[in-house]
Each structure stands twice: as C-alpha cells, then as structure tokens.
Amino acid sequence: MNCALCGGNKKSRVRMLGFNICGSCMEGISSTPVAAEEYDHYKDIIKIALQNYIDERVESRNKPCSI
C-alpha cells in the first residue's frame, strides 16, 4: 500500500483513519515543530482524512438495512 502523504511504496508502518503512513512520514509528523511550515501541511492532510473517516461512518449508518 502506498503512503497517503508521500505516495511512496514503502512498507506501511501506521494505519490511521483508514489510510497508510510510511515510517518516514510518521517520523516527520511526530517531529515537526508547530511553528514549522510543514506542520500546516500535515495538519491539513490529517483534517481531510478525519473528515473522510467521519463521512464514511455517517454514510454507513444511514444506509437502509436489506433484509
């Protein structure tokens, strides 16, 4: 599976909110200072992933049951 952040085909280390993050990107996320420019990039990607995760859960609850 490709990394959702860099698109690389590295072995996934973390699966978060339904997407894969490679070890390099996870290291970047966990070590980037809040004041750094990259922080906003990571924050925006995680916001999108969280919204997609929520939308999928809401959508699956609203589907009619097939009996």
Phi and psi in degrees as GROMACS dihedral restraints (atoms count N, CA, C in turn):
[ dihedral_restraints ]
;  ai    aj    ak    al  type     phi  dphi    fc
    3     4     5     6     1   -79.5    20    10
    4     5     6     7     1   150.7    20    10
    6     7     8     9     1   -69.8    20    10
    7     8     9    10     1   133.5    20    10
    9    10    11    12     1   -70.8    20    10
   10    11    12    13     1   -20.2    20    10
   12    13    14    15     1   -92.5    20    10
   13    14    15    16     1   -50.2    20    10
   15    16    17    18     1  -102.6    20    10
   16    17    18    19     1   -14.3    20    10
   18    19    20    21     1    78.9    20    10
   19    20    21    22     1    -0.7    20    10
   21    22    23    24     1   -67.4    20    10
   22    23    24    25     1   157.2    20    10
   24    25    26    27     1  -101.2    20    10
   25    26    27    28     1    39.4    20    10
   27    28    29    30     1   -79.9    20    10
   28    29    30    31     1   161.2    20    10
   30    31    32    33     1   -63.3    20    10
   31    32    33    34     1   127.3    20    10
   33    34    35    36     1   -69.2    20    10
   34    35    36    37     1   135.9    20    10
   36    37    38    39     1  -104.9    20    10
   37    38    39    40     1   -32.3    20    10
   39    40    41    42     1  -132.4    20    10
   40    41    42    43     1   137.6    20    10
   42    43    44    45     1  -114.6    20    10
   43    44    45    46     1   116.8    20    10
   45    46    47    48     1  -129.2    20    10
   46    47    48    49     1   126.4    20    10
   48    49    50    51     1    52.7    20    10
   49    50    51    52     1    34.9    20    10
   51    52    53    54     1    86.9    20    10
   52    53    54    55     1     7.2    20    10
   54    55    56    57     1  -132.9    20    10
   55    56    57    58     1   160.1    20    10
   57    58    59    60     1   -94.8    20    10
   58    59    60    61     1   142.9    20    10
   60    61    62    63     1  -129.5    20    10
   61    62    63    64     1   126.1    20    10
   63    64    65    66     1   -73.3    20    10
   64    65    66    67     1   166.6    20    10
   66    67    68    69     1   -60.8    20    10
   67    68    69    70     1   -38.3    20    10
   69    70    71    72     1   -64.0    20    10
   70    71    72    73     1   -45.2    20    10
   72    73    74    75     1   -69.3    20    10
   73    74    75    76     1   -37.4    20    10
   75    76    77    78     1   -62.5    20    10
   76    77    78    79     1   -40.0    20    10
   78    79    80    81     1   -62.2    20    10
   79    80    81    82     1   -42.4    20    10
   81    82    83    84     1   -61.6    20    10
   82    83    84    85     1   -44.3    20    10
   84    85    86    87     1   -62.0    20    10
   85    86    87    88     1   -45.2    20    10
   87    88    89    90     1   -78.0    20    10
   88    89    90    91     1   -16.0    20    10
   90    91    92    93     1  -114.1    20    10
   91    92    93    94     1     0.9    20    10
   93    94    95    96     1   -79.7    20    10
   94    95    96    97     1   125.0    20    10
   96    97    98    99     1   -67.0    20    10
   97    98    99   100     1   149.7    20    10
   99   100   101   102     1   -58.3    20    10
  100   101   102   103     1   -33.0    20    10
  102   103   104   105     1   -78.0    20    10
  103   104   105   106     1   -10.0    20    10
  105   106   107   108     1   -75.8    20    10
  106   107   108   109     1   150.1    20    10
  108   109   110   111     1   -61.2    20    10
  109   110   111   112     1   -37.9    20    10
  111   112   113   114     1   -64.2    20    10
  112   113   114   115     1   -24.5    20    10
  114   115   116   117     1   -58.1    20    10
  115   116   117   118     1   -45.5    20    10
  117   118   119   120     1   -63.1    20    10
  118   119   120   121     1   -36.3    20    10
  120   121   122   123     1   -61.2    20    10
  121   122   123   124     1   -50.9    20    10
  123   124   125   126     1   -62.0    20    10
  124   125   126   127     1   -42.5    20    10
  126   127   128   129     1   -60.8    20    10
  127   128   129   130     1   -44.0    20    10
  129   130   131   132     1   -64.2    20    10
  130   131   132   133     1   -41.1    20    10
  132   133   134   135     1   -65.3    20    10
  133   134   135   136     1   -41.5    20    10
  135   136   137   138     1   -68.6    20    10
  136   137   138   139     1   -35.3    20    10
  138   139   140   141     1   -60.1    20    10
  139   140   141   142     1   -45.3    20    10
  141   142   143   144     1   -63.2    20    10
  142   143   144   145     1   -44.2    20    10
  144   145   146   147     1   -62.7    20    10
  145   146   147   148     1   -41.8    20    10
  147   148   149   150     1   -64.8    20    10
  148   149   150   151     1   -42.6    20    10
  150   151   152   153     1   -63.6    20    10
  151   152   153   154     1   -42.1    20    10
  153   154   155   156     1   -61.7    20    10
  154   155   156   157     1   -41.4    20    10
  156   157   158   159     1   -61.3    20    10
  157   158   159   160     1   -46.4    20    10
  159   160   161   162     1   -64.3    20    10
  160   161   162   163     1   -46.3    20    10
  162   163   164   165     1   -58.5    20    10
  163   164   165   166     1   -41.8    20    10
  165   166   167   168     1   -62.7    20    10
  166   167   168   169     1   -40.2    20    10
  168   169   170   171     1   -68.8    20    10
  169   170   171   172     1   -41.1    20    10
  171   172   173   174     1   -66.7    20    10
  172   173   174   175     1   -43.1    20    10
  174   175   176   177     1   -62.2    20    10
  175   176   177   178     1   -41.8    20    10
  177   178   179   180     1   -68.9    20    10
  178   179   180   181     1   -28.2    20    10
  180   181   182   183     1   -75.6    20    10
  181   182   183   184     1   -27.1    20    10
  183   184   185   186     1   -89.4    20    10
  184   185   186   187     1    -3.6    20    10
  186   187   188   189     1   -74.0    20    10
  187   188   189   190     1   136.5    20    10
  189   190   191   192     1   -68.8    20    10
  190   191   192   193     1   145.1    20    10
  192   193   194   195     1   -74.6    20    10
  193   194   195   196     1   136.9    20    10
  195   196   197   198     1  -101.5    20    10
  196   197   198   199     1   120.7    20    10
